[in-house]
């Protein structure tokens, strides 16, 4: 689904990313309230929390025990992609 073995960086320069506010020169120590706040800030904050752990081998038992979960995750990703494609196509036609 995703390349978990490397950092993902997405170039947004060709997209219309709208910022709601830019806050500069806040009182010292108030880091969380400064910077650029996007229209979808909550989503940006959730995505920014994603990280990856060090890769380590796991047993065959792990893979067998989690096969149904991994298959469901793949199915979910496929369905999300199909939905996004439908929304994109509908917006282009409108």
Protein Blocks (a to p, Z undefined) as FASTA:
>chain_A
ZZckbccdddfklpccddfbdcehiaehilmlgcjddfklmmmmmmmmpccdddddddfk
lmmmmmmmmmmmmmmmmmmmmmmmmmmmmmmmZZ
